[in-house]
Amino acid sequence: MKLFDSLTHVTADGSWMGEYTYNASADRLLCEMDRNNVSKACLVTIADYGDNRYTLATACRHPTRFVPVAGLNPRTVPTIRRIEAIVSNIASQGFAGIKLHPRLNGYDPLDPKCIATIDSAASHNLVIFLDTLFRQRGLATRHAPDVVDYLAYACPDTKIILLHGTGPAMMELYEIVRCNENLILDLSFTIMRYRGSERLDSDMNYLFKTTDQLITIGTDFPEYTPDEVLTRFMYLSTGIEAHRLDNITHGNLERLFINYKPPQQHNEKSTGF
């Protein structure tokens, strides 16, 4: 089964979140991709936890395998007026998208700077990768599908991959995604994290059967491997038509990034944002 992995991460020293529990090296990722028929992967930086320069350099070394996505923490941008220039710079470097992680970077997804980033992405043909597991200690947030609904209304022209599909609230998110052509429901991490829940297994099977043109899956490497995710996906999608499976595993992302052109070379002094 062919896979265009929606979410992978690598680091220069192979550590992950400051530890070595997982091997997050590019060599290991490429090995896993080759062993499991992963044609491409979105190579994503989490702001303050990864290095945009390394992500872009890795993608430039393997332009047919990776689509680079820059990490940005809007909370660290001094003013909203600076957002546009930073987003423009990200696009000029050759990135295909921007990753926003409200939980790990400690901000409300409805913060004006976050909204400004999402809105600015549209004018630079950047895809927003939004982590939708918003809950965090010490900060109350609205119900995740309601947050996404507001962001889709506030930024109607921006293409947004809704990473992890808001977890247990995925069916509510589905109703929002089907009404907004620029939203994609991604089930990376969630497909593995909630295994054993009969309700969520049933929900994912329903989504795979009915919403195949709006869904992607991925590994969240190094958290999980392609073998683990594809085995799980095959279990959840038993009996579903092949063309639907193709959309979910690779077709939707291939169409989303059909016009993306990787940079010819990478300047190590770049990505200063």
N, C-alpha and C positions, 0 to 999 in steps of 0.2 A: 504494500500500500504506500503510495507516494505521499509525502508530507511537505508542506511549506509551513515551517514552524513559526507560530505567531509571536513567540516570546523566548528569547535566550539572552544570557548575559555571560561575559567573560572578563577576567582581570589579568593584568600583566604577570602577577605572581601566583595566580591560581587560587588565591584565597577567596572566601565568600563571606561578606558581612564581617570582615576582620578575623575570620576563623578558617580552619582548614578541614572542617567536617566534610565539605564537598570540594571536589576538584573543579574549579571554574576556569581552567586553562583553555585557550583557543585550540590547542592540539587535541585535548580530550573531546571538545565539542565537535571538531571536524571528524574525529574517529567515530563518534557516536552517529553523526549524520551519515557517514559513508556506510556504516554497518546496517542502517535502518531505512535506507532509501529516502532520506531527507534531502530534497532537491535544493531548498533554500531555507533561510531562517532570518527573521528580524532580529538583529543584534542590537540590544537595547541597554543603554546606560541608565542607572538610577542616580539622580543627582545626590552628591555628598557620599555616595557609596561606590561609585565607579568613576571611570576616567573617559570623558568624551574623546579625547585625543587617541587613546588606545583603541576604543571602539571603532573610530573612523579609520585608523591605520590598519586594523585587522580586516575591516571590510574592503579597503583598497587593495590589500594583498590577495583577497579572494572575492573579486567583484561579481562573480557568477553565483556565489553561495550566500552572500550576506546583503541585507538591506539595513544600513545603519540608522539608528534612532538615538538622538541626543537626549540626555537627561537635563532637566531644568527645574530649579526650585524657585518659583516666583516669589517666595517669601524673602529671598535674599536680594531681590532687585529693589534698588532704592525708591523708585517711583514708577507709577503706572506708565508714565510717558516714555520710560526707558524700554518697556516691553517690546514695542515694535522694532526698535533697532536690534535688540538681542535676537528676536525671532528671525529677522532678515539676515543677520549674521549666520545663524544656524543653517538657514537654507543655502546661503552662499558657500558654506563649507562643503556641501554635498550630502548632508543628511536628508533622509526621506521623511522624518517625523520627529516628534518631541514626546518624551515620556514625562508624565506628571504623576507623582506619587504623594498625594496629600497625607497619608498616614505616616509614612517613614520620614517625611520632611516637615511634619508637624503644622499643617495649615488646613483651614477649612476649604473644601473644594469650591465653595461659593465665594471665596475671597475675591475681591475685584481684580487683583493681580492675576489670579488663576484664570478668571473669565477673560481678561484681556489677552492672555497668552493663547487660549483656545481660539478666540476670535481672530487674532492676528495670523494664526497658522493658515487660515483659509486663503489669504491673499498671497501666500508664498508657497502654495501647493504642498503644504506639510500635513501629514496625518498625525492627529493627537492619539497617543497611547495613554489612556487614563486608567489608573488602578482604581477600581470601584469598591474595594474593601476599605471603606472610609473610616470605620470605627477606630478610635484611638483613645488612650487614657488621657483624662484631663481636658477633653474637648468634646462637647456635645455636637453631633451632626444630625441632620435630617435623615429620614429614611432614604436609603441609597437610590432606589428608583425615582423618588421625587427629586433628588439632586440632579440625576441624569436628565430627567424631564425638563427641568429648569435650564440646564446647560444647553440642551438641544434647542430650546426656544431662544435663548440668548445668543447662540452662535449657530444659526441655521445653515451656514455655508461651509462649516468645518466638518471634515470627515474624522470620525472618532471611533477608535477601536476600544470597546468597553472591556478592559482586561478583567478576567475572572467572573464576568457576568453578574456582579453583586452577590456572588455566593448563593446562599439559600433563597434569596429573593429573585432568582433568575426568571421565574415565570411572570412576575410583575414587570421586570425589565423587558421581557419579550414583547409585551403589549405596547411599550414605548418605542422599541426598535422598529417594529413593523409599521409604525406611523411616521418614521423619520428615515428617509432614504440615505442619509449620510452616516447612520449609526450601524456598527457591526457588533454583535454580541460574541464575545470571546470567552471560551471556557477553559483556558489554560489554568493550571493550579486547581481550580474548582473540580475538574474532572477526576483528580486524584485525591484531593483533600477530603472530600465528602463520600468517598467510597464506603459502601456498607449502609448508607441511608436509602432505604427502599423508595421513599418519596422522591428524593433528588435523582436517584437512578431513573425512576419513571419519568420525571420531568425532562431529564436530558434525552431520553429515548424519544419522547414526544417532540421535543425541539428538533432533533435530528430528522425525524420523519416529516416534519411540516414546515420547517424554517431553514432549510439547507442553504439558501442563497444569502442568509443573513448571519451565518455562524462561522467562526474559526476555532481551531484548537491549537494548543502548543504545549511545550514541555515545562516552561519556566525554568529551563536549565540554568544552574546545575541542581536545582531542587529535585527535578525528575529527569528521566532519560526518554528518548524517543521510543525505545522498546517498551517501557512501562506505559507510556501514554497511548501508543497505538494498540497495545494489547487490551487496555481498558476500553478504548474507543470501539474496538471490534466487538467486545462483549456487550457494550451498550447499544450498538447499532445493528444487532443481528436481524436479518430479514429486510433491511432497508435497501432500496434500489441503489445500484452502483453509481449512477449519475449524481445522486444526492450526496453520497459519501465523497465523491470526487470534489464537489463544491466545497464541502466542509474542510477536507484535509488539505486542499491546495488551490482549487479553482478560484475561490473568492479573493484570496490574497493575490493571486497572479493577476486578476483583473484590476484589483485596487492599485497595484504598483506597476501596471503595464507600461506606463510612461516614465517610470523612474530610471534615470541614467546615473550610474555610479561615477564618482569623480575619477579622473585619469590618474591623479597622484595625490598624495597627502603631504601637507606641510606640517611638520611636527610643532611649529611655533603657532599654528592656528588654533581654532576653537577656544579663543580667549573670551569666553562669555560667562 
